[in-house]
Structure formats: structure tokens, C-alpha cells
Amino acid sequence: MSASKPIMPAKLLWIVAVALVCAASCSRSSENKPSSTAPTATSSAGQTLAGRVVSVADGDTVTVLDADNTQHRIRLAGIDAPESHQAFGARSKQSLSELVFRKDVTVLYSKTDQYGRLVGKVIVDGEDANLAQLNAGMAWHYKEYQREQTPEDRELYARAEEEARAQHRGLWRDANPIEPSQFRREQREEARSKSATAP
């Protein structure tokens, strides 16, 4: 019975060389792929989006540009900031701009609203920008949608609004602040009544 022949050193070197070339080309092709910031699944918030804030519309809406140069409108979840033409609207927008404008952010979201905006939590430098707006007294906790929040966020956001109210921060300096949802309702009713009485 003859023993099997050992692999020749030249053949062994050739096999190792082919393996190294394959490994190098595989790693190079993955490096050259653009990093996709398209939504990816996460366990707690649904999906994530990474990018840079390129526009701030008001105190609760921003536009994020991802690595693929796609713009995404983001509605900050759990808060409702004053409208632009409402008392403290401009200050709320300025506050959010100081927090996130031209900064890299991560958006944790799980839904899209009726206007096509992603609704989510904006994280900048490890900080929850939505919560920061509440702490500064630049928004209400949006209780109409609080069931969509985690129990932890619901409690944090409610407490942040209560503390801002108690310390008269931001819009809570106003003697009678009007919730944005009520303000929008009144604006719609006023517009309806004007159109009904127009000749």
C-alpha cells in the first residue's frame, strides 16, 4: 500500500497566493462601496438614518442629507413646537438650529407621517435633540402621540415639560401659551370662516 504523495511546496504556495488575492479583492470591494445610510432595522426604534442636518424648518422639523445625497424631512417625535408665526416660533426654530444645524445626526424612527416626513428621535453628539427642546421650554410634549413613544421616553418627555413649566423656561414665560395643535385648529377655523363670508 503506497502512502499518498505530500503536496508539493510550489502547489502549496500557489494555493496560499490565490487565497490571499481573493481575500484582498473581497475586502477592497467592500471598502469601495458607498456607505449606505438607507434605513436599517434596529430593535427598539424601528429604523435608523444617519446624515447631516442641512435645514431647520421650525422647532420640530429638520431636513437630513444622507451619504447618498438623498434628503429626508424629519418630524421630531414626541414634541410639538410653536408654529413659525406663533409666539416663540422663531425662538424654538433658533434653539433647534443651535442644537443640530450642520451637524451629523442619527434619526431613530418607526413611521412616516401624512406629509411624508419620517417621525423620529434625533440624536446629536449622543444627546436627544427632541428632549433638549422640551428641557429648554421650546416645545410641548406631544401627548396626542405619546403612545407611540417608549414608556421611558414618555416619562422623560412629560417630566421635562413639567420642569420647564415650573421654572418658566422658554415659551412657559408667556402668561397663556397656546399649544400648537390648538393654534393650528384656530387658524383653520378662521380661514374657513373667512372663505365662507367672502363675496
HUBEL-V460732 format. One record per residue. PHI is phi in whole degrees, 0 to 359 (999 if undefined). NEAR is the number of other ideal C-beta (glycine too) atoms within 10 Angstrom. Layout:
phi:PHI near:NEAR
phi:PHI near:NEAR
This chain:
phi:999 near:2
phi:266 near:4
phi:286 near:5
phi:294 near:5
phi:288 near:6
phi:291 near:8
phi:294 near:9
phi:293 near:9
phi:305 near:8
phi:295 near:8
phi:295 near:10
phi:298 near:11
phi:297 near:10
phi:297 near:11
phi:296 near:11
phi:295 near:10
phi:297 near:10
phi:297 near:10
phi:298 near:10
phi:294 near:10
phi:297 near:10
phi:298 near:10
phi:296 near:10
phi:295 near:10
phi:292 near:10
phi:295 near:10
phi:290 near:10
phi:294 near:9
phi:292 near:9
phi:285 near:8
phi:291 near:7
phi:282 near:7
phi:290 near:7
phi:295 near:8
phi:288 near:8
phi:276 near:11
phi:251 near:19
phi:299 near:12
phi:309 near:16
phi:234 near:10
phi:290 near:8
phi:226 near:13
phi:279 near:5
phi:263 near:9
phi:261 near:18
phi:102 near:15
phi:224 near:16
phi:235 near:18
phi:220 near:21
phi:246 near:18
phi:175 near:21
phi:245 near:15
phi:285 near:23
phi:251 near:12
phi:202 near:14
phi:237 near:21
phi:280 near:15
phi:197 near:21
phi:285 near:31
phi:217 near:29
phi:220 near:17
phi:227 near:27
phi:242 near:16
phi:246 near:25
phi:259 near:15
phi:269 near:18
phi:295 near:13
phi:270 near:11
phi:61 near:8
phi:257 near:12
phi:269 near:12
phi:231 near:20
phi:277 near:16
phi:239 near:26
phi:258 near:22
phi:296 near:28
phi:286 near:26
phi:81 near:29
phi:229 near:27
phi:223 near:22
phi:267 near:27
phi:303 near:27
phi:295 near:19
phi:305 near:12
phi:263 near:10
phi:253 near:20
phi:306 near:16
phi:71 near:23
phi:298 near:19
phi:293 near:14
phi:291 near:17
phi:294 near:28
phi:299 near:22
phi:297 near:14
phi:299 near:22
phi:292 near:29
phi:300 near:16
phi:297 near:12
phi:285 near:22
phi:234 near:24
phi:298 near:16
phi:63 near:10
phi:244 near:13
phi:282 near:13
phi:226 near:21
phi:240 near:18
phi:251 near:27
phi:257 near:18
phi:219 near:22
phi:220 near:15
phi:204 near:14
phi:240 near:14
phi:275 near:12
phi:295 near:5
phi:262 near:9
phi:84 near:9
phi:272 near:19
phi:285 near:21
phi:253 near:20
phi:197 near:26
phi:267 near:24
phi:260 near:29
phi:254 near:19
phi:230 near:16
phi:50 near:10
phi:79 near:6
phi:252 near:13
phi:280 near:20
phi:294 near:24
phi:298 near:28
phi:295 near:21
phi:298 near:20
phi:297 near:28
phi:293 near:28
phi:300 near:20
phi:280 near:20
phi:75 near:25
phi:253 near:27
phi:196 near:32
phi:266 near:25
phi:287 near:24
phi:278 near:24
phi:294 near:16
phi:300 near:11
phi:243 near:15
phi:295 near:16
phi:294 near:7
phi:280 near:14
phi:270 near:20
phi:290 near:12
phi:304 near:8
phi:296 near:9
phi:295 near:20
phi:303 near:16
phi:291 near:12
phi:299 near:19
phi:292 near:26
phi:297 near:16
phi:294 near:14
phi:298 near:24
phi:295 near:20
phi:301 near:12
phi:293 near:14
phi:296 near:22
phi:300 near:15
phi:299 near:9
phi:262 near:12
phi:52 near:11
phi:273 near:16
phi:57 near:23
phi:294 near:25
phi:283 near:18
phi:286 near:12
phi:294 near:13
phi:296 near:5
phi:218 near:5
phi:293 near:19
phi:255 near:16
phi:300 near:15
phi:304 near:24
phi:297 near:14
phi:291 near:10
phi:301 near:18
phi:296 near:14
phi:299 near:11
phi:297 near:11
phi:296 near:13
phi:295 near:10
phi:296 near:10
phi:296 near:10
phi:295 near:10
phi:295 near:10
phi:293 near:10
phi:293 near:9
phi:290 near:8
phi:288 near:7
phi:266 near:7
phi:292 near:6
phi:293 near:2
